[in-house]
Amino acid sequence: MFAMMLPLASIAQSEQSSENKLTKFEQFSSKTGRISKFVDVKMPNLPLSFMGSVQASVRTVMGDGENHYFYRIEEEETNRSIAHIAMIEYSDLVEINKALNKLVSEVDADCAANPDYLENRFITEDGFQIGYYVSKGKASWYLKLERYRSSTVYIKNMEVLTTNFPAAQQKIEELMAAGK
């Protein structure tokens, strides 16, 4: 009986540890016993489909002689919901931009297929998602900012993403080259 329960216990423990996994930003910013400095550079806001926009910036986390860079996207708190923030680490941003190019290359064909519903997305290790869904022959682009919360925002159009995500990568690369 005990031997039969052992696998269940290990599965439950592994699920719990993956649920509580720290994001890359949390790993870098929560180190104890050291001084950390956070520096933000504002980037253009990302307009939403319906109303308003989400704020964006590049954040540098400095500490112990090393810098870590993140593209920060924030949906502000409202009287209806809490704030949601994505902190996309530089290497993930590079992968997102590659995936975004692939998504862009597929969207027209996906729309032309006119499925009842189709979703095409990319998910980072930290749970950030970028993608689109097609319904009635039209693509709607979205970002899911946080892994464990209902934090999906619908972006005005594809061009918002294809302009702002590469610009954030370029800004980070400029900061890296300048040692900031």
NUBATI-373674 format. One line per 4 residues: number of its first residue (from 1); their letters; for each residue x, y, z of N, C-alpha, C. Coordinates in nm, 3 decimals, m for minus. Each point is the difference from the previous one (the first is absolute). Example, Ala and Ser with C-alpha at 12.3 -4.5 7.8 and 13.67 -1.06 7.14 Angstrom:
1) AS) 1.319,m0.569,0.780,m0.089,0.119,0.000,0.090,0.120,0.000; m0.035,0.105,m0.072,0.082,0.119,0.006,m0.077,0.109,0.073
***
This chain:
1) MFAM) 0.083,m0.119,0.000,m0.083,0.119,0.000,0.087,0.125,0.000; 0.100,0.003,0.089,0.091,0.115,0.008,0.073,0.020,m0.132; 0.044,m0.108,m0.062,0.072,0.008,m0.128,m0.087,0.058,m0.109; m0.130,m0.023,0.006,m0.092,0.054,m0.100,m0.020,0.150,0.019
5) MLPL) 0.008,0.047,0.124,m0.021,0.142,0.028,0.124,0.084,m0.030; 0.118,m0.060,0.000,0.124,0.072,m0.021,0.003,0.076,m0.134; m0.038,m0.063,m0.112,0.000,0.075,m0.126,m0.096,0.118,0.003; m0.115,m0.016,0.064,m0.095,0.110,0.010,0.058,0.117,0.079
9) ASIA) 0.072,m0.029,0.105,0.062,0.104,0.081,0.105,0.075,m0.080; 0.079,m0.074,m0.078,0.105,0.067,m0.078,m0.061,0.084,m0.112; m0.110,m0.045,m0.062,m0.067,0.078,m0.103,m0.056,0.128,0.061; m0.066,m0.012,0.113,m0.056,0.118,0.066,0.111,0.099,0.037
13) QSEQ) 0.113,m0.050,0.049,0.110,0.087,0.037,0.058,0.069,m0.123; 0.013,m0.071,m0.111,0.055,0.059,m0.122,m0.095,0.104,m0.056; m0.133,m0.024,0.007,m0.097,0.099,m0.046,0.006,0.125,0.087; 0.013,m0.019,0.131,0.007,0.113,0.090,0.125,0.083,m0.026
17) SSEN) 0.114,m0.065,m0.022,0.123,0.075,m0.022,m0.005,0.075,m0.132; m0.065,m0.056,m0.105,m0.010,0.073,m0.126,m0.096,0.117,0.013; m0.103,m0.013,0.083,m0.093,0.110,0.022,0.068,0.116,0.072; 0.092,m0.028,0.088,0.064,0.103,0.080,0.133,0.044,m0.058
21) KLTK) 0.030,m0.039,m0.120,0.128,0.033,m0.063,0.015,0.151,m0.017; 0.115,0.050,0.039,0.028,0.143,m0.014,0.028,0.035,m0.145; m0.047,0.118,m0.041,0.034,0.049,m0.134,0.145,0.046,0.001; 0.055,0.025,m0.118,0.138,0.047,m0.009,0.016,0.133,0.072
25) FEQF) m0.099,0.087,m0.013,0.007,0.129,0.071,0.002,m0.022,0.151; m0.085,m0.087,0.049,m0.004,m0.028,0.144,0.132,m0.060,0.048; 0.061,m0.085,m0.081,0.128,m0.059,0.037,0.108,0.107,0.014; 0.006,0.093,m0.095,0.103,0.103,0.002,m0.027,0.107,0.105
29) SSKT) m0.125,0.035,0.019,m0.032,0.114,0.086,m0.019,m0.035,0.146; m0.012,m0.128,0.033,m0.029,m0.035,0.139,0.119,m0.058,0.075; 0.118,0.013,m0.056,0.118,m0.051,0.070,0.023,0.082,0.126; 0.023,m0.071,0.109,0.021,0.068,0.128,0.149,0.024,0.023
33) GRIS) 0.030,0.093,0.088,0.139,0.027,0.037,0.076,0.081,m0.103; m0.069,0.068,m0.087,0.067,0.085,m0.099,m0.089,0.120,m0.031; 0.062,0.103,m0.051,m0.072,0.120,m0.041,m0.036,m0.015,m0.147; m0.125,0.027,m0.033,m0.047,m0.005,m0.139,m0.055,0.136,m0.037
37) KFVD) 0.029,0.041,m0.122,m0.051,0.127,m0.051,m0.086,m0.030,m0.123; m0.115,0.066,m0.007,m0.092,m0.016,m0.111,m0.006,0.131,m0.076; 0.025,m0.006,m0.132,m0.004,0.121,m0.083,m0.093,m0.028,m0.118; m0.101,0.086,m0.017,m0.094,m0.015,m0.110,0.022,0.105,m0.107
41) VKMP) m0.015,m0.040,m0.125,m0.001,0.090,m0.115,m0.136,m0.018,m0.066; m0.077,0.108,m0.010,m0.133,m0.010,m0.058,0.008,m0.035,m0.148; m0.093,m0.083,m0.041,m0.018,m0.039,m0.140,m0.144,0.037,m0.038; m0.031,0.003,m0.130,m0.138,0.034,m0.040,m0.102,m0.097,0.060
45) NLPL) m0.114,0.056,0.040,m0.109,m0.084,0.049,m0.054,m0.086,m0.115; m0.063,m0.111,0.035,m0.058,m0.089,m0.099,m0.152,0.021,m0.001; m0.055,0.056,m0.109,m0.145,0.023,m0.007,m0.078,m0.131,0.001; m0.112,0.002,0.069,m0.086,m0.118,0.009,m0.111,0.005,m0.104
49) SFMG) m0.064,m0.113,m0.024,m0.107,m0.010,m0.100,m0.119,0.087,0.034; m0.038,0.002,0.125,m0.124,0.065,0.037,0.024,0.144,0.044; 0.063,0.019,0.111,0.028,0.135,0.050,0.131,m0.003,0.077; 0.070,0.111,m0.004,0.118,0.015,0.082,0.123,m0.069,m0.056
53) SVQA) 0.097,m0.017,0.090,0.126,m0.061,m0.038,0.065,m0.061,0.124; 0.102,m0.082,m0.024,0.081,m0.051,0.110,0.134,0.072,m0.005; 0.055,0.028,0.118,0.128,0.071,0.008,0.115,m0.097,m0.026; 0.107,0.056,m0.057,0.117,m0.083,m0.027,0.127,0.076,0.036
57) SVRT) 0.101,m0.075,0.043,0.131,0.058,0.030,0.103,m0.112,m0.005; 0.125,0.040,m0.002,0.109,m0.094,0.014,0.056,0.020,0.140; 0.011,m0.108,0.075,0.051,0.008,0.137,0.136,m0.070,0.006; 0.096,0.070,0.060,0.130,m0.059,0.028,0.006,m0.029,0.150
61) VMGD) 0.037,m0.121,0.034,0.023,m0.038,0.140,0.151,m0.010,0.016; 0.056,0.088,0.085,0.145,0.005,0.020,0.034,m0.053,0.139; 0.104,m0.079,0.007,0.044,m0.051,0.128,0.116,m0.095,m0.013; 0.094,0.008,0.094,0.118,m0.089,0.004,0.078,0.000,m0.132
65) GENH) 0.012,0.116,m0.060,0.082,0.012,m0.121,m0.062,m0.059,m0.125; m0.127,m0.036,0.005,m0.066,m0.052,m0.120,m0.136,0.068,m0.016; m0.039,0.015,m0.126,m0.128,0.059,m0.033,m0.088,m0.103,m0.070; m0.128,0.007,0.027,m0.100,m0.083,m0.067,m0.106,0.093,m0.056
69) YFYR) m0.049,m0.032,m0.119,m0.088,0.091,m0.074,m0.135,m0.067,m0.028; m0.106,0.080,0.015,m0.136,m0.050,m0.016,m0.085,0.101,m0.076; m0.088,m0.052,m0.085,m0.103,0.081,m0.062,m0.121,m0.010,0.091; m0.043,0.113,0.055,m0.106,0.004,0.100,m0.127,0.052,m0.066
73) IEEE) m0.108,m0.078,0.010,m0.130,0.039,m0.054,m0.100,m0.004,0.116; m0.069,0.112,0.021,m0.092,0.008,0.115,m0.138,0.045,m0.042; m0.097,m0.081,0.040,m0.140,0.040,m0.008,m0.032,0.056,0.138; m0.031,0.129,0.004,m0.020,0.066,0.129,m0.124,m0.050,0.072
77) ETNR) 0.002,0.018,0.131,m0.114,m0.034,0.083,m0.116,0.093,m0.032; m0.119,m0.057,m0.001,m0.122,0.079,m0.018,m0.095,m0.032,0.114; m0.115,0.065,0.000,m0.097,m0.032,0.105,m0.062,m0.139,m0.022; 0.026,m0.062,m0.118,m0.053,m0.133,m0.029,0.105,m0.110,0.012
81) SIAH) 0.128,0.035,m0.004,0.101,m0.106,0.003,0.131,0.049,0.061; 0.082,m0.095,0.042,0.131,0.032,0.053,0.099,0.019,m0.115; 0.115,0.056,0.029,0.103,0.020,m0.103,0.059,m0.135,m0.039; 0.041,m0.009,m0.126,0.070,m0.118,m0.051,0.128,0.047,m0.067
85) IAMI) 0.110,m0.069,0.029,0.129,0.042,m0.053,0.074,m0.121,m0.057; 0.049,0.017,m0.122,0.090,m0.099,m0.060,0.141,0.057,0.008; 0.093,m0.082,0.043,0.142,0.037,0.003,0.071,m0.101,m0.090; 0.029,0.042,m0.124,0.055,m0.091,m0.099,0.151,0.016,m0.005
89) EYSD) 0.072,m0.102,0.041,0.146,0.002,0.003,0.053,0.006,m0.143; 0.116,0.064,m0.018,0.056,0.026,m0.133,0.005,m0.124,m0.089; 0.052,m0.112,0.049,0.010,m0.119,m0.087,m0.138,m0.049,m0.042; m0.100,0.015,0.089,m0.137,m0.036,m0.037,m0.055,0.097,m0.105
93) LVEI) 0.036,0.128,0.011,m0.045,0.099,m0.097,0.054,m0.032,m0.139; 0.125,m0.043,m0.006,0.059,m0.041,m0.128,m0.081,m0.115,m0.060; m0.034,m0.098,0.083,m0.079,m0.115,m0.047,m0.142,0.043,m0.038; m0.058,0.091,0.074,m0.134,0.051,m0.032,0.002,0.069,m0.136
97) NKAL) 0.103,0.079,m0.027,0.008,0.068,m0.129,0.014,m0.099,m0.116; 0.075,m0.108,0.022,0.008,m0.105,m0.103,m0.138,m0.065,m0.021; m0.066,m0.030,0.110,m0.133,m0.062,m0.008,m0.100,0.096,m0.062; 0.010,0.128,0.033,m0.091,0.100,m0.057,0.014,0.004,m0.151
101) NKLV) 0.122,m0.005,m0.050,0.021,m0.005,m0.145,m0.070,m0.120,m0.062; 0.009,m0.115,0.066,m0.066,m0.122,m0.048,m0.151,0.016,0.005; m0.052,0.053,0.108,m0.144,0.022,0.013,m0.051,0.093,m0.111; 0.074,0.108,m0.023,m0.038,0.097,m0.103,m0.002,m0.068,m0.137
105) SEVD) 0.095,m0.089,m0.025,0.007,m0.067,m0.130,m0.117,m0.098,m0.021; m0.066,m0.040,0.108,m0.108,m0.099,m0.008,m0.140,0.060,0.009; m0.012,0.124,0.047,m0.132,0.054,0.032,m0.091,0.012,m0.122; 0.052,0.044,m0.114,m0.086,0.016,m0.118,m0.058,m0.134,m0.046
109) ADCA) 0.083,m0.103,m0.003,m0.048,m0.133,m0.039,m0.102,m0.052,0.100; 0.023,0.026,0.127,m0.095,m0.045,0.103,m0.134,0.071,m0.016; 0.003,0.129,m0.031,m0.124,0.074,m0.022,m0.071,m0.050,m0.126; 0.077,m0.023,m0.106,m0.057,m0.046,m0.127,m0.066,m0.138,0.013
113) ANPD) 0.050,m0.083,0.090,m0.059,m0.132,0.022,m0.140,0.011,0.061; m0.031,0.114,0.058,m0.132,0.030,0.058,m0.052,m0.110,0.092; 0.080,m0.039,0.101,m0.045,m0.104,0.093,m0.106,0.057,0.094; m0.074,m0.089,0.063,m0.092,0.046,0.104,0.078,0.067,0.112
117) YLEN) 0.113,m0.062,0.036,0.089,0.059,0.100,0.139,m0.058,m0.022; 0.100,0.085,0.009,0.140,m0.044,m0.008,0.079,0.091,0.092; 0.094,m0.058,0.073,0.088,0.078,0.087,0.143,m0.038,m0.032; 0.087,0.100,m0.010,0.141,m0.021,m0.030,0.076,0.087,0.099
121) RFIT) 0.088,m0.061,0.082,0.065,0.076,0.107,0.138,m0.054,0.032; 0.075,0.082,0.072,0.132,m0.037,0.052,m0.001,0.029,0.149; 0.055,m0.092,0.079,0.003,0.014,0.145,0.144,m0.010,0.047; 0.042,0.096,0.084,0.135,m0.005,0.056,0.003,m0.091,0.123
125) EDGF) 0.120,m0.030,0.044,0.019,m0.080,0.120,m0.067,0.064,0.122; m0.005,0.133,0.003,m0.062,0.072,0.111,m0.152,0.011,m0.012; m0.057,m0.050,m0.110,m0.146,0.000,m0.015,m0.057,0.116,m0.079; 0.083,0.093,m0.048,m0.048,0.108,m0.086,m0.044,m0.061,m0.133
129) QIGY) m0.112,0.049,m0.053,m0.049,m0.051,m0.128,m0.022,0.114,m0.098; 0.030,m0.026,m0.127,m0.030,0.092,m0.109,m0.061,m0.084,m0.111; m0.106,0.053,m0.061,m0.062,m0.076,m0.106,m0.124,0.067,m0.053; m0.075,m0.077,m0.075,m0.126,0.049,m0.055,m0.098,m0.116,m0.008
133) YVSK) m0.127,0.037,m0.007,m0.101,m0.099,m0.032,m0.075,0.050,m0.123; m0.050,m0.092,m0.080,m0.074,0.033,m0.120,m0.144,m0.046,0.019; m0.091,0.091,m0.024,m0.142,m0.030,0.005,m0.067,0.083,m0.109; m0.084,m0.064,m0.078,m0.070,0.065,m0.111,0.098,0.068,m0.096
137) GKAS) 0.115,m0.066,m0.024,0.096,0.049,m0.098,0.083,0.119,0.045; m0.008,0.037,0.129,0.073,0.116,0.051,0.090,m0.042,0.116; 0.122,0.053,0.001,0.095,m0.031,0.108,m0.009,0.107,0.109; 0.001,m0.045,0.124,0.007,0.090,0.115,0.127,m0.036,0.078
141) WYLK) 0.090,0.097,0.014,0.129,m0.022,0.066,m0.013,0.024,0.150; 0.073,m0.079,0.077,m0.008,0.013,0.146,0.135,m0.028,0.066; 0.010,0.045,0.124,0.111,m0.031,0.090,m0.061,m0.052,0.129; 0.058,m0.103,0.056,m0.037,m0.044,0.136,0.119,0.034,0.086
145) LERY) m0.019,0.095,0.090,0.110,0.060,0.073,0.053,m0.088,0.113; m0.085,m0.073,0.067,0.041,m0.080,0.116,m0.050,m0.143,m0.012; 0.080,m0.092,0.050,m0.031,m0.142,m0.011,m0.123,m0.040,0.081; m0.012,0.046,0.122,m0.099,m0.055,0.092,m0.125,0.085,0.016
149) RSST) m0.013,0.106,m0.076,m0.116,0.088,0.015,m0.067,0.022,m0.134; m0.123,0.043,0.007,m0.071,0.040,m0.120,0.054,0.137,m0.040; 0.096,0.001,m0.091,0.071,0.124,m0.031,0.016,0.023,m0.150; m0.099,m0.043,m0.076,0.008,0.013,m0.145,m0.042,0.139,m0.042
153) VYIK) 0.080,0.061,m0.087,m0.035,0.130,m0.059,m0.002,m0.018,m0.152; m0.096,0.066,m0.063,m0.016,m0.011,m0.146,0.060,0.126,m0.063; 0.097,m0.022,m0.087,0.077,0.107,m0.060,m0.072,0.052,m0.125; 0.015,0.130,m0.024,m0.071,0.066,m0.111,0.022,m0.069,m0.134
157) NMEV) 0.126,m0.031,m0.032,0.029,m0.067,m0.127,0.141,m0.059,0.004; 0.030,m0.076,m0.102,0.128,m0.069,m0.011,0.116,0.099,m0.003; m0.017,0.115,m0.066,0.107,0.097,m0.015,0.048,0.055,0.135; m0.089,0.008,0.096,0.040,0.043,0.135,0.107,m0.094,0.053
161) LTTN) m0.018,m0.128,m0.020,0.095,m0.100,0.050,0.128,m0.002,m0.082; m0.014,0.003,m0.134,0.118,m0.010,m0.087,0.086,0.126,0.005; m0.054,0.108,0.054,0.077,0.122,0.020,0.063,0.005,0.139; m0.080,m0.026,0.102,0.043,0.023,0.138,0.089,m0.110,0.058
165) FPAA) m0.024,m0.124,m0.033,0.084,m0.107,0.056,0.143,0.007,m0.055; 0.019,0.016,m0.131,0.138,0.018,m0.049,0.065,0.129,0.053; m0.078,0.105,0.019,0.055,0.125,0.055,0.049,m0.022,0.143; m0.072,m0.079,0.077,0.043,m0.030,0.137,0.131,m0.080,m0.002
169) QQKI) 0.010,m0.096,m0.089,0.124,m0.078,m0.012,0.115,0.092,m0.038; m0.024,0.088,m0.095,0.105,0.094,m0.043,0.043,0.091,0.115; m0.094,0.049,0.079,0.032,0.087,0.114,0.085,m0.076,0.101; m0.035,m0.123,0.028,0.078,m0.081,0.095,0.142,m0.019,m0.054
173) EELM) 0.013,m0.029,m0.127,0.132,m0.019,m0.060,0.083,0.128,0.008; m0.063,0.116,m0.016,0.071,0.128,0.016,0.046,0.016,0.144; m0.085,m0.032,0.097,0.038,0.012,0.142,0.112,m0.097,0.033; m0.004,m0.120,m0.055,0.107,m0.099,0.025,0.132,0.050,m0.056
177) AAGK) m0.004,0.057,m0.120,0.123,0.050,m0.063,0.059,0.117,0.078; m0.088,0.079,0.062,0.045,0.114,0.079,0.036,m0.039,0.143; m0.025,m0.125,0.036,0.031,m0.047,0.136,m0.095,0.055,0.104; m0.120,0.035,m0.041,m0.099,0.056,0.095,m0.103,m0.102,0.038
***
